[in-house]
Amino acid sequence: MIAILTPLLYSLGPAALLLIMAVVFAESGLLVGFFLPGDSLLFLAGALVASHVIALPIWLLGFGVFAAAVLGDQVGYSIGRRLGPRLFSRPDSRLFSQANADRASQFFDHHGSGAVILARFVPVIRTFVPAVAGVAHMPRRRFSIYNLVGGAAWSVSIVTVGYLFGGITFVAAHIELITIGLAALSVVPATVAYARNRRGRPVRA
């Protein structure tokens, strides 16, 4: 997916911010967006701003990402609050994985309210935790506070890292390969967990 988005970011100029915000919103707020490359996209965006491919001030990129991330999580929370019990009881489909929902539930149970912040930095989990918080009827006020903190920490840190490294000549010259490599690394934990779950399932006759 990052290989598809990269040429678009190069060609759209400042309008690339709208694409970035749309991807961040979908990954954060729509359960079907769990496959989107949030971390690697933000790193790439920060690097492209540093190299002047995207002619935007870095603060505007960070604010746009922050707004999309927070709004997305609020939508995910509302989905879980209103549709969670029915949605999370559905069998697996092409667009919804019960295994991902179960992992997010375990993550939420283990970390409590802080999971809303920590999940921001864990691919796939960050898509489902807001909905899990809604299913668990976490008070909206408390969720919103943690959502603001997590959204700010995630957007500022990843965009800033991309911006700082994007100013390095080697990184700027190989940004596409580096970003694809980061995207591949980000799915390793989810792939390992999936493989373990598959191995632990009983064999059907």
C-alpha positions in Angstrom: 0.0 0.0 0.0 2.8 2.4 0.8 4.2 1.7 -2.7 0.9 2.9 -4.1 0.7 6.0 -1.9 4.3 7.2 -2.4 4.0 8.4 -6.1 0.7 10.2 -5.1 2.5 12.1 -2.4 5.2 13.1 -4.8 2.7 14.4 -7.4 0.0 16.1 -5.3 2.2 18.7 -3.7 0.6 20.5 -0.8 -2.7 18.7 -1.5 -1.0 15.6 -0.3 -1.9 16.6 3.2 -5.6 15.8 2.4 -4.6 12.3 1.3 -2.5 11.8 4.4 -5.3 12.9 6.6 -7.8 10.6 4.9 -5.5 7.6 5.3 -4.9 8.4 9.0 -8.6 8.9 9.6 -9.5 5.6 7.9 -6.9 3.7 9.8 -7.9 5.2 13.1 -11.7 5.2 12.8 -12.8 2.6 10.3 -12.3 -1.0 11.2 -11.7 -1.9 7.6 -8.6 0.4 7.6 -6.4 -1.8 9.7 -4.2 -2.6 6.7 -3.3 1.0 6.0 0.4 2.1 6.6 0.0 4.8 9.2 3.5 4.9 10.7 5.4 4.6 7.5 3.2 7.1 5.8 3.8 9.7 8.5 7.6 9.1 8.3 7.5 9.5 4.6 5.4 12.7 4.8 7.8 14.2 7.3 10.8 13.3 5.1 9.1 14.8 2.0 8.4 18.0 3.8 12.0 18.2 4.9 13.2 17.7 1.3 10.6 20.3 0.0 8.7 17.8 -2.1 5.6 18.7 -0.1 5.7 22.4 0.2 4.1 22.7 3.6 5.3 23.9 7.0 6.0 20.9 9.3 3.7 22.2 12.0 0.7 22.2 9.5 1.5 18.6 8.6 1.7 17.6 12.3 -1.6 19.4 13.1 -3.4 17.9 10.2 -2.3 14.4 11.2 -3.2 15.1 14.8 -6.7 16.3 13.9 -7.4 13.3 11.6 -6.1 10.8 14.2 -8.2 12.2 17.0 -11.3 12.5 14.9 -10.8 8.9 13.6 -10.5 7.5 17.1 -13.7 9.3 18.1 -15.5 7.7 15.2 -14.1 4.3 16.1 -15.2 4.8 19.7 -18.8 5.7 18.5 -18.9 2.6 16.3 -18.0 0.4 19.2 -20.4 2.1 21.5 -23.4 1.7 19.2 -22.6 -1.4 17.1 -19.9 -3.1 19.0 -21.8 -6.1 20.5 -23.3 -7.0 17.1 -20.1 -6.2 15.1 -17.7 -8.1 17.4 -19.9 -11.2 17.5 -19.7 -11.5 13.7 -17.7 -14.4 12.2 -14.6 -13.5 10.2 -15.1 -11.9 6.8 -12.9 -10.3 4.2 -13.2 -6.9 5.8 -13.3 -7.8 9.5 -11.0 -10.1 11.4 -12.3 -11.4 14.8 -8.7 -12.3 15.6 -7.7 -8.7 15.3 -10.6 -7.6 17.5 -9.7 -10.2 20.1 -6.1 -9.1 20.2 -7.2 -5.5 20.7 -9.6 -6.6 23.5 -6.7 -8.4 25.3 -4.5 -5.3 24.8 -7.2 -3.1 26.3 -7.8 -5.4 29.2 -4.0 -5.6 30.0 -3.3 -1.8 29.8 -6.6 -0.3 30.8 -7.4 3.2 29.8 -3.7 3.8 28.9 -4.3 1.4 26.0 -5.9 4.3 24.1 -2.5 6.0 24.1 -0.2 2.9 23.7 -2.3 1.5 20.9 -1.4 4.5 18.7 2.1 3.0 18.3 1.0 -0.6 17.5 -0.2 -1.3 13.9 -3.6 -3.0 13.6 -4.2 -2.7 17.3 -4.6 1.1 17.0 -7.5 0.5 14.6 -9.5 -1.7 16.9 -8.8 -0.3 20.4 -11.1 2.7 20.1 -14.0 0.4 19.1 -13.1 -1.9 22.0 -13.2 1.1 24.4 -16.6 1.9 23.1 -17.8 -1.6 23.6 -16.5 -1.5 27.1 -18.4 1.7 27.8 -15.3 3.6 28.8 -16.6 7.1 29.7 -16.4 9.3 26.6 -14.8 12.2 28.5 -11.9 9.9 29.7 -11.5 8.4 26.3 -11.4 11.8 24.7 -8.6 12.9 27.0 -6.5 9.8 26.4 -7.3 10.2 22.7 -6.0 13.7 22.6 -2.8 12.7 24.4 -2.2 9.7 22.2 -3.0 11.4 19.0 -0.6 14.3 19.8 2.3 11.9 20.9 1.9 9.7 17.8 1.5 12.4 15.2 4.3 14.7 16.5 6.8 12.0 17.2 6.5 10.1 13.9 6.3 13.2 11.7 9.2 14.8 13.5 11.4 11.7 13.1 10.6 11.6 9.4 11.4 15.3 9.1 14.7 15.1 10.9 15.9 12.0 8.9 14.5 13.4 5.7 17.2 16.1 5.9 19.9 13.5 5.6 21.2 13.1 2.1 21.3 9.3 2.1 17.8 9.0 3.5 16.4 11.6 1.0 18.0 9.7 -1.9 16.5 6.4 -0.8 13.3 7.5 0.9 11.0 5.1 -1.1 13.0 2.0 -0.2 13.4 3.0 3.4 9.7 3.7 3.8 8.8 0.4 2.2 11.2 -1.3 4.6 9.7 0.4 7.6 6.2 -0.6 6.4 7.4 -4.3 6.1 8.9 -4.2 9.6 5.7 -2.7 11.1 3.6 -5.7 10.1 6.1 -8.3 11.5 4.5 -8.3 15.1 1.0 -8.7 13.7 2.2 -11.5 11.3 3.9 -13.4 14.1 0.9 -13.1 16.4 -1.4 -14.3 13.5 0.9 -17.3 12.9 0.9 -18.2 16.6 -2.9 -18.0 16.7 -3.2 -20.2 13.6 -0.8 -22.8 15.1 -2.8 -22.8 18.4 -6.2 -23.4 16.8 -7.6 -26.9 17.0 -7.6 -28.9 13.7 -11.1 -29.5 12.4 -12.1 -32.9 11.2 
